[in-house]
Amino acid sequence: MVYSKITYKGHLPRRRFSQNFLSDENIARKIVKTLNISENDLIMEIGPGMGALTKYILDITSNYVGVEIDVNLVQRLKQEFNTTIIKQDFLTIDFQEVKKNFPSEFKLKIVGNIPYSISSEIVFKILDNYALINDATLMFQKEYAERLTSNPNNRNYGIISIQSQAFATVKKLFNVKPTSFIPRPAVDSSVVRFEMRKDINSIIKNIPLFKSLVRKAFSHRRKILKSALKQFLEYYNLSLDDVKVNYNLRSEQLSVMEYINLANEIDSIINVRRN
């Protein structure tokens, strides 16, 4: 990211918060339009900043919560928009607590031009709370967005690709040039939509096991699965012969559904032996 002493609307962007403010009104309107906000939606914005998205969201709905870590911007946002702004790190937010202040039927939608330095932490935070979130529309570095939407047999395909696509339908909506921000980032950006799956608990039998399996498989990315998973299976008192999979493949060659099926098979064997 490129930072300077140039202020934006009287605020000096802070490197520690990776502040690159969206200044392109057309892009801001375009992002808000993709949210398809209805009267029963609760919009939570990550890092409202200068309110580039906020003002267009509030034109549509008052069911809004902003989560901003910069105390100076919190005060500014509250004064300008007279809406709910929580001074907190998004990674520590309790979605259940926030939703208690709104009707139970409201669907939580998350939106934000997020700090690229903590993209994975934010994605995993959202995926871990899949049951409470309807969808999320986020701005990422373009290269990271390609990892989220990548398919097998691709160098960008990895843990974040599989977990994101297992818990949500992930789609890149459009790209955004550096000129749309102040200060300008050194990279192109992309807006990505996550539509959380409602039936995930019927698809994945043991979610912690599934996550652990994927992480273990990619801890030795260049090795074949025989080497990558041997220790993982031994932890559950299983051998390679117990589980049916082509152990000559590498981790990036299995599809999302193949990882889900493999995790379900392991879970079934464990339960049979336990009983």
N, C-alpha and C positions, 0 to 999 in steps of 0.2 A: 504494500500500500504506500502511496506517495503522500506524505504529510508536509505541511508548510506552516508558516505563521499567519497565513491568510484566514481570517475568520469568515464564518458563514452565518448571516443574520445575527451578528454580534457574538457568536459562540466559536471558540477555538476548538476544532475537532481534537479529541483526545485519543492518542495512540493506544493507551492501555485498554480502551474499550473498542478498539478497531472501528472508530466512527468515520464512516463514509456516507454522507447524507444524500439520499435520493433527491435530486433537484429538478428532474424532468417531469413536468406536470402531466404530459401525455402518458408516460410510463406509469405514473402513480394512478391515474384514472383507469388505465388498462388493467393493472393488477386488481384494483378494487372491483372492476366489472367482472373479472373471472371468478370472484367469490360467490356470485349469485346469492346475495344476501336476502333472506326471507325474514318475516316477522318473528319466527321462532328460533332464530340463530343468535348465539352469543359469540361475538367476535373478540378474540384475545390477540392483541398485537405485541410482538416481541420487539422491544426497542423502538418505540415510536419516534424517537429523535426529535426532529423539528416538526413532526406532524404531517409529513408529505402524504402519507396514506390516511392518517387519522381524520383529516378534514373531510375527505371524500367518503369515508366509512360513516362518519357521523351525519353526513347529509342523507344517509339511507336509514340508519338505525341508531337508537340510543343504548342498545344492548351491547355495551363495549367495555373492555378492560384493557388498559395498556400496562405493560410490564417494562419499566425503564430502570436501569441501574445507576445512571448518572443523576445525582441529586439536583444539579443545576437545571437539567432538562425536565425533571419531574415538576419542579416549581413552575417552569415556563409553560409546560403543557397544561397543567391544572388551571393556570390563569387564562390561557388562550382559549381552551376548549370547555372548561367547566365539566369535566367528565372524570371517570374513575381511572386514576393512574396509581399503580402500585410501585413503590420504590423497592425493587428487589432484583436479584439475579434470577433470570428465567429458569435456570437449572435447578433452583431450589423451590420453585412454585408447587403448591399442593393444589392440583386441579379440582379435587373434590371440594376443598374449602371454598374456592372461588365460585364454583357452580352452586353452592348452597345459597348464595345471595340472589339466585335467579330461579324461575320456574323449572321444575324437574324435567319438563319436556323439551327444554331448550337444547339445541345441538351446538356443541362447542366447535368453533372454527378458528384455527390459528393462522395468522399471517405475519409476515415480517421480512424486512431487509436485514438479515442477521449478520453478526460478526463472523466473517469467514474462518477466523482462527479457531472457533469452537463449533464448526458445522457438525462434526460427528457427534459431539456431546449433545447438541440440540436435537439431532435426528433420533438418537437413542432414547433421549428423554421422552420424545413424542411416541416412539414405538413402544416403550415400556408402559405407556399410559393409553394404549390403543382403545381400551374399552370406554374411555371417557371422552375421546376425541372423534369428531365426525370426519374432519379433513384438515389439511394444513397446506398453505400456499406460501412458499418461502423462496427467497432470493439467495442463490449460491454462486460461488465461483464456477464458471462454465465447466472447467475440468472436473470439479467435484460432482456437478450435476450429471456428467457423463458416467461417472462411477455409479451413481444412484440408479441409473436407467440401463446400465450395461447388461449384456447377455453373456452366456457361457462362451468359453474359448476366446475371450477378449482380455487384454491386459488390464482393463479397468474393472473387470468383474472380480468382486471380492466379498468380504464379510458384510460391508454396508449395502452392497447390491442385493445380496440374498435376503438379509433381514428386512430391508425396506420392502422388497417385492413380496416377501412372505406375508407381511402384516398389512400391506396396502397396495392399491393399484397406483403405480408411480408413473407420472407423465411430465415430460418437459414441455412447458407451454410456449416460451419464447426467450430469445436472448436479449441482453441489454448491454450497450456499449459503455465504456468507461466515462465518456463525456456526459453521462446521465447523473453523475455523482460529484459531490464536492466534499473533500478532495477526491480527485480521480484515482480509482484503484488502478493497479498495473495490469489488470486482467479483465477479460470479458466476463459477464455474469449471465446467469440463466434463472428463470422463474420456474419452479417445479411444484407440481400438485401431488399431494398424497391423499388418496381416498381410502380411509381405513376400512379394512374388511370386517364385516359384522359376524362372519361365521368362523373366525379364526380358531376358536376353541373346539370346533368340530373337525377342523382340518388337521391341527397339530395337537397330538395327544398329550405331550409333555413339553411345554414351551421352554422351561429352563434347560432341559436336555437338548432340545433342538438348537438353542443358542450356543450351548457349550460345544456341541458337535461341529457346528460351522466354524467357530473360533479355532477349535483344535485342528480341523482340516486345513485351515489357512495359516496355521502357525508354521507349517513347513510347506509353503506354497509350491516350491519346485520339486518336491518329492512326490512319489506316487502315493495313493491312499493307503497302501499296505504299510508304509512307513509312518504316514501321518496319523493313522487311526489306531495303530496297534496298542499304544499306551492308553488311549482313551477307552478302548474296549476292555482292557485289562482292569481298569478302575471299577468296572461293573461286573468283574469276574466272567468276562466273555472272551472268546478267542476269535480269530479271524474267520474260522470255519463256521462259527455260529450265525454270522450275518452275511446275507447274500448281496454282494456288490462287486463290481469289477475293480479290484484293488490295483490294477495296472493303470487306472486313470489318475490324472492329477486333479487337485481340488477345483481348479477353474473349469473343469470339463463337465461337472455335474450341474444340472439345472436346479432351479429353486425347488421344484416339485420333487425331484430326485432326492434332495437333501431332506425334505419333509418326510418322504416315504421311508428313507433310511432311518431317520430319528424315530418314526412311529414303529418301525420293525424292532429296533433296539428296545424301545419302551415295552413293547408287547412281550418280548423274550424275558425281560427283567421281571415283569409282572407275573408271567407264567411260573418262573422259577421261584419267585417269592411266595406264591400261593401253593 
